[in-house]
Amino acid sequence: MKQFWTVLRFEFSHYAKSKPYIIITAILVVLMAGLLSYPRLSGLFHKEGQPSAEKSKLAVVDKAYGGSLTAALSRVFPDDALVETDESVDVLREKVESGEYRAALYLASPLDFTYITVSLSVYESPGQTIGAILKAKYQETKLAELGLTAEEAAALINPAVNATVTETGKSQTESIIYTYILIYALYMAIILYGQFVASSVASEKSTRAMELLITSANPMSLLFGKVIGTGLAGLAQFGLIFGSAFLFYNLNADVWANNLIIQNIFNIPLDMFLYVLLFFFIGFFFYAFIYGALGSLASRMEDVGTTILPVTFLFIIAFFVVYFGIMAGKVSSPLMIVSSYIPFTLPMAMFTRIAMSNVAPVEIIISIAVGIISTVGVGYLSAAIYRIGILLYGKPPKLSELVKTLRQKN
């Protein structure tokens, strides 16, 4: 046990004191602080009474309704100052090209208009938005000609519908954002720190340092200490980043009061946070042990990428299974349910199901038990592979050869 703690402390301090670790952590903490404090900081530079930036101009020529569409158009183009004019299409085109107008709308008849602009952004669809306004106005006008008041015509065209939607389970709308962020954080932690474990093992083996370590410490203490030490360093880094984000959100909570997306991200329930930690540990250590074992089979640093490629592909596939389940809103599909009990996918799949749907407690207990047992089992198997791999040089052994050697050793 003493050997295990010695290796764990060494691995943790090795990462925690390294310059890249400190610099990346500091940059991300500052970035979180800046992003979450930006609305308040930007408000300091905008004094009360200071005139806002001048709006761009949208010219409107209304030959059909004589300017009665101004209010509706103002709602569609809130960032523009509407300028009513009677200029021709050619004059409007010239002024748009010269920059005097951002755009121009020429309404020749109730259902015929020309919209002039230099270029449309990806998010602009004036044909649809203006067309909808003109259709509603045209219907309202025709109904008024039949003897209906403007209010009666509007009520007929756009009748009020009272809708009450009640969710008896968890709201996927509220949980999808923080679920995706946390799943992606787990993905990044496993990919980055899992490869760090494999590279560290291969580096020690390629320099023959492992041959000296193995004489003074047993392989299980070395592998478990290395994996857990690296995992704690990764958890500390993610804890600092997300912790700083949570801190600066609460310091600026008032300026984000109307932003439902930001509120949903940071108002994660306590039970969900505890599940995050639990499944983070299960998922990270399960894959980290495998990465450590595979790293011991590589004789050179150049071979690490090839050696760990199969398990990396497997993990990427597991991530996309869960990702598409989230995006499609099918977190309770048969595939997701089965994935909740497969060791390679359960950390992400079961957490997603818990966060976005109702899962029976017995299902959660079974999944956690499978995850813990499989992680411990993989840890012991990886230690056995590690014990053999660190003394093998040359081409990495085939799976059949490795299984045969393990049987002989046991």
C-alpha positions in Angstrom: 0.0 0.0 0.0 2.9 2.4 0.7 4.2 1.8 -2.8 0.8 2.6 -4.2 0.6 6.0 -2.4 4.1 6.9 -3.4 3.3 6.3 -7.1 0.0 8.1 -6.8 1.6 11.2 -5.2 4.3 11.2 -7.8 1.9 10.9 -10.8 -0.4 13.6 -9.4 2.3 16.1 -8.7 4.0 15.3 -12.0 0.9 16.5 -13.9 -0.3 19.2 -11.4 3.1 20.9 -11.4 3.8 20.8 -15.1 3.7 24.1 -17.0 1.3 23.0 -19.7 -1.2 21.8 -17.0 -0.9 25.1 -15.1 -1.1 27.3 -18.2 -4.0 25.5 -19.8 -5.9 25.5 -16.5 -5.2 29.2 -15.9 -6.3 30.1 -19.5 -9.6 28.2 -19.2 -10.3 29.7 -15.8 -9.7 33.2 -17.1 -11.8 32.4 -20.2 -14.7 31.3 -18.0 -14.4 34.4 -15.8 -14.4 36.6 -18.9 -17.3 35.0 -20.6 -19.5 34.9 -17.5 -18.6 38.4 -16.4 -18.8 40.0 -19.9 -22.3 41.4 -19.6 -21.4 43.2 -16.4 -18.1 44.4 -17.7 -19.6 45.7 -20.9 -22.2 47.5 -18.9 -19.5 49.5 -17.1 -18.4 51.0 -20.4 -22.0 52.0 -21.3 -22.9 54.9 -19.0 -26.5 55.8 -18.2 -27.8 58.4 -20.6 -25.1 57.6 -23.1 -26.7 57.4 -26.6 -26.7 53.9 -28.1 -25.1 53.1 -31.4 -27.0 54.5 -34.4 -29.3 51.9 -35.9 -28.9 50.9 -39.6 -31.6 52.2 -41.9 -34.2 50.1 -43.7 -36.1 52.1 -46.4 -39.8 51.2 -46.8 -41.9 52.2 -49.8 -45.5 51.2 -49.1 -47.6 51.7 -52.2 -50.3 49.3 -51.0 -51.2 50.2 -47.4 -49.8 53.7 -47.0 -47.5 53.0 -44.0 -49.8 50.9 -41.9 -47.3 48.1 -41.8 -44.7 50.0 -39.9 -45.5 48.5 -36.5 -45.4 44.9 -37.8 -42.1 45.6 -39.7 -40.5 47.1 -36.7 -41.1 43.9 -34.8 -39.5 41.8 -37.6 -36.5 44.2 -37.9 -35.9 45.5 -34.4 -32.3 46.4 -35.1 -33.2 48.7 -38.0 -34.6 52.2 -38.1 -37.4 52.2 -40.6 -37.3 55.1 -43.1 -40.6 55.7 -45.0 -39.9 57.1 -48.5 -41.4 57.1 -52.0 -38.2 56.5 -54.0 -38.1 54.2 -57.0 -36.6 50.7 -57.0 -33.5 51.9 -59.0 -32.8 54.7 -56.5 -33.3 52.4 -53.6 -30.8 49.9 -55.2 -28.2 52.7 -55.6 -28.6 53.8 -52.0 -28.3 50.2 -50.7 -25.2 49.6 -52.7 -23.7 52.9 -51.4 -24.4 52.0 -47.8 -26.9 54.7 -47.1 -29.6 52.1 -46.5 -28.8 48.6 -45.1 -31.7 47.3 -47.1 -34.9 48.5 -48.8 -38.4 47.1 -49.0 -40.6 48.2 -52.0 -44.2 47.1 -51.6 -45.8 47.5 -55.0 -49.2 45.9 -54.2 -50.7 44.0 -51.2 -49.0 40.7 -52.3 -46.1 41.9 -54.3 -42.9 43.2 -52.8 -39.2 43.6 -53.6 -36.5 43.4 -50.9 -33.1 44.9 -51.8 -29.9 44.2 -49.8 -26.2 43.8 -50.6 -26.1 40.2 -49.2 -28.3 38.0 -47.0 -26.9 36.3 -43.9 -27.4 32.6 -43.2 -30.1 33.5 -40.7 -32.1 36.0 -42.9 -35.2 34.9 -44.7 -37.1 38.1 -45.7 -39.2 36.3 -48.2 -40.9 34.3 -45.5 -41.1 36.9 -42.7 -42.3 39.8 -44.8 -44.5 37.4 -46.8 -46.2 36.3 -43.6 -46.9 39.9 -42.6 -48.4 40.7 -46.0 -50.6 37.6 -46.0 -52.0 38.5 -42.6 -52.6 42.1 -43.6 -54.2 41.1 -46.8 -56.6 38.6 -45.1 -57.4 41.2 -42.4 -58.2 43.8 -45.1 -60.4 41.5 -47.1 -62.3 40.4 -44.0 -62.8 44.1 -43.0 -64.3 44.7 -46.4 -66.9 42.1 -45.6 -68.0 44.1 -42.5 -65.7 42.7 -39.8 -63.8 45.1 -37.5 -60.0 45.0 -37.4 -60.2 43.2 -34.0 -62.7 40.6 -35.3 -60.6 40.0 -38.4 -57.4 39.6 -36.4 -59.1 37.2 -34.0 -60.4 35.1 -37.0 -57.0 35.0 -38.7 -55.0 34.3 -35.5 -57.4 32.8 -33.0 -56.0 32.5 -29.5 -55.3 29.0 -28.3 -55.0 28.2 -24.6 -52.6 25.3 -24.3 -51.5 23.6 -21.0 -48.6 21.2 -21.2 -47.8 19.2 -18.1 -44.7 17.0 -17.8 -45.0 14.3 -15.2 -41.3 13.3 -15.7 -38.1 15.1 -16.2 -37.9 17.9 -18.8 -35.5 17.1 -21.6 -35.6 20.7 -22.7 -34.1 21.8 -19.4 -31.6 19.0 -19.0 -30.3 18.5 -22.5 -27.8 21.3 -22.4 -26.0 20.4 -19.2 -26.2 16.7 -20.0 -24.4 17.2 -23.3 -21.8 19.4 -21.7 -21.0 16.9 -19.0 -21.0 14.0 -21.4 -18.6 15.9 -23.6 -16.4 16.7 -20.6 -16.2 13.0 -19.7 -15.3 12.3 -23.4 -12.5 14.8 -23.4 -11.2 13.6 -20.0 -11.0 10.0 -21.1 -9.4 10.8 -24.5 -6.8 13.2 -23.1 -5.8 11.6 -19.8 -6.2 8.1 -21.0 -3.6 8.8 -23.6 -1.5 10.5 -21.0 -1.5 7.2 -19.0 -0.6 5.1 -22.0 2.2 7.6 -23.1 3.6 7.7 -19.6 3.8 3.9 -19.3 5.4 3.6 -22.8 7.9 6.4 -22.1 9.1 4.7 -18.9 9.4 1.4 -20.8 11.2 2.9 -23.7 13.8 4.5 -21.4 14.2 1.2 -19.5 13.2 3.1 -16.3 10.5 0.6 -15.8 13.0 -2.2 -15.4 14.3 -0.4 -12.3 10.9 0.4 -10.9 9.6 -3.1 -11.2 12.4 -4.4 -9.0 11.3 -2.1 -6.1 7.5 -2.0 -6.5 4.9 -4.6 -7.6 3.1 -4.0 -11.0 -0.3 -3.6 -9.4 0.9 -0.7 -7.2 2.6 0.9 -10.2 -0.4 0.7 -12.5 -3.1 1.6 -10.0 -1.0 4.4 -8.6 -0.3 5.8 -12.0 -3.9 5.6 -13.2 -5.5 7.0 -10.1 -2.9 9.7 -9.7 -3.5 10.8 -13.3 -7.2 10.6 -12.8 -7.1 12.8 -9.7 -5.0 15.3 -11.6 -7.6 15.4 -14.4 -10.5 15.6 -12.0 -8.7 18.5 -10.2 -8.3 20.4 -13.5 -11.9 19.9 -14.5 -13.0 20.8 -11.0 -11.1 24.1 -11.2 -12.5 24.9 -14.6 -16.1 24.1 -13.8 -15.8 25.4 -10.3 -14.6 28.8 -11.5 -17.5 28.8 -14.0 -20.0 28.2 -11.2 -18.4 30.9 -9.1 -18.5 33.6 -11.7 -22.0 32.6 -12.7 -23.2 33.2 -9.2 -21.3 36.5 -8.9 -23.1 37.6 -12.1 -26.3 35.7 -11.7 -28.4 38.9 -11.9 -27.2 39.7 -15.4 -28.0 36.2 -16.6 -31.5 36.2 -15.1 -33.3 36.3 -18.5 -31.0 33.8 -20.2 -32.7 30.4 -19.7 -29.9 28.5 -21.4 -27.3 29.7 -19.0 -29.6 29.2 -16.1 -30.3 25.6 -17.1 -26.6 24.9 -17.4 -25.7 26.1 -13.9 -28.8 25.2 -12.0 -28.0 21.5 -12.2 -29.7 19.5 -9.3 -27.5 18.2 -6.5 -28.4 14.6 -7.3 -27.3 15.0 -10.9 -24.0 16.5 -9.8 -23.4 13.5 -7.6 -24.2 11.1 -10.5 -21.7 13.1 -12.6 -18.9 12.4 -10.2 -19.8 8.8 -9.8 -20.1 8.0 -13.5 -17.0 10.1 -14.2 -14.9 8.0 -11.8 -16.4 4.7 -13.2 -15.9 5.7 -16.9 -12.5 7.3 -16.5 -10.8 4.6 -14.5 -12.4 1.8 -16.6 -10.8 3.2 -19.8 -7.6 4.5 -18.1 -6.8 1.0 -16.9 -7.2 -0.3 -20.4 -5.0 2.5 -21.8 -2.3 1.8 -19.2 -2.3 -1.9 -20.1 -2.1 -1.2 -23.8 0.7 1.4 -23.2 2.8 -1.3 -21.6 2.7 -3.3 -24.8 4.3 -0.5 -26.9 8.1 -0.6 -26.9 8.4 2.9 -28.4 6.5 6.1 -28.0 5.8 6.0 -31.8 3.8 2.7 -31.3 1.5 4.1 -28.6 -1.0 5.6 -31.1 -1.3 2.3 -33.0 -1.6 0.2 -29.8 -4.4 2.2 -28.2 -6.3 2.9 -31.5 -8.8 0.0 -31.1 -10.0 1.1 -27.7 -10.1 4.8 -28.8 -12.3 3.9 -31.7 -14.5 1.8 -29.4 -14.9 4.8 -27.0 -15.7 7.2 -29.9 -18.4 4.8 -31.1 -19.8 4.6 -27.5 -19.8 8.4 -27.4 -21.7 8.8 -30.6 -24.3 6.2 -29.6 -25.1 8.4 -26.6 -24.8 11.6 -28.5 -27.3 10.6 -31.2 -29.6 9.3 -28.5 -29.5 12.8 -26.9 -29.9 14.7 -30.1 -32.8 12.5 -31.3 -34.5 12.7 -27.9 -34.6 8.9 -27.7 -32.8 8.4 -24.4 -35.2 5.6 -23.5 -34.7 3.7 -26.7 -33.8 -0.1 -26.6 -30.3 0.8 -27.7 -29.8 3.3 -24.9 -31.2 0.9 -22.3 -28.9 -1.9 -23.4 -26.0 0.6 -23.5 -26.7 1.4 -19.8 -25.4 -2.0 -18.8 -22.5 -2.5 -21.1 -19.2 -1.4 -19.3 -17.9 0.5 -22.4 -21.0 2.7 -22.7 -22.8 2.7 -19.3 -21.0 5.7 -17.8 -22.4 8.0 -20.5 -25.6 6.1 -21.4 -26.9 5.6 -17.8 -26.1 9.2 -16.8 -27.9 10.5 -19.8 -31.0 8.4 -19.1 -31.0 9.5 -15.4 -30.7 13.2 -16.4 -33.3 13.2 -19.2 -35.8 10.5 -18.3 -37.3 8.5 -15.4 -35.2 5.5 -14.5 -36.2 2.9 -11.9 -33.8 2.9 -8.9 -33.1 -0.8 -9.4 -31.9 -0.1 -12.9 -29.5 2.6 -11.6 -28.2 0.3 -8.9 -27.6 -2.6 -11.3 -25.8 -0.2 -13.8 -23.6 1.2 -11.0 -22.8 -2.3 -9.7 -21.9 -3.5 -13.2 -19.7 -0.4 -13.7 -17.8 -0.8 -10.4 -17.3 -4.5 -10.8 -16.2 -4.2 -14.4 -13.8 -1.4 -13.5 -12.2 -3.3 -10.7 -12.0 -6.4 -12.9 -10.4 -4.5 -15.7 -8.0 -3.0 -13.2 -6.8 -6.4 -12.1 -6.6 -7.7 -15.7 -4.7 -4.6 -16.8 -2.3 -5.1 -13.9 -1.6 -8.6 -15.1 -1.1 -7.4 -18.7 1.1 -4.6 -17.4 3.3 -7.0 -15.5 3.9 -9.0 -18.7 4.0 -6.1 -21.2 6.7 -4.0 -19.5 9.2 -6.8 -20.0 8.2 -7.4 -23.7 10.1 -5.5 -26.4 9.7 -5.5 -30.1 6.4 -5.9 -32.0 3.4 -5.8 -29.7 2.0 -9.3 -29.1 -1.2 -10.5 -30.7 -4.3 -10.9 -28.6 -4.1 -14.7 -28.8 -0.4 -14.6 -27.7 -1.3 -12.3 -24.8 -4.1 -14.5 -23.6 -1.8 -17.6 -23.8 0.9 -15.8 -21.8 -1.6 -14.7 -19.1 -2.8 -18.3 -18.7 0.7 -19.5 -18.3 1.5 -16.9 -15.7 -1.6 -17.7 -13.7 
